[in-house]
């Protein structure tokens, strides 16, 4: 979430979020479009949502996302880490395989 503004007097935050992200991955080229559907979310400090407003759709290419690096915050230590974009694809593929394996009866060939 990208923080747009914060009002400590009222205890509110306004953030840009993408609650819907569509990945159209072509497994033969390892590329394709990604669309981020953005909303502006206004919430109180306790998490109560005051307003959600659709902002628009922004496109990206998988290859461009994988070529970048990303600064993330470890949610347990709050340490700032810089990670390569290729891990994004690796994690999505691993999660896809895990979901498929969990939903497939034992003895059925697994995805690889």
Phi, psi and omega in degrees: 000136178261120179288121178266318177198160178216134178242101183290334178296319180263350180070037181241154176229143174240123183229152171263123181235159175237084182288347178229119178234123182252124179247118176253084186273129173263108185294343180278329180253350185057036180216179178147174182277149172235132177242129179256118180264104187269146173227153171263124183245121175253125183221161175270168182301331180277002179095355178296127180276124179266325183201141172232127181229129178291130180259322181148183182244130177243131181266159172207164175255139179307314182302323178290321179294320181289333182280349183269171169243155185228136174267123181235162177248123176295122185292342180267322183255347185062018176285140178273127182236148175249122184239144177286149183296334181300334178295333177301309179295318181299319180291320178296317178297317179296318179294320178299314179297320180295318178295317179298314180298320180291333183264356185256131179301147178301142181095347176276137177305137182268157175292153177223000000 
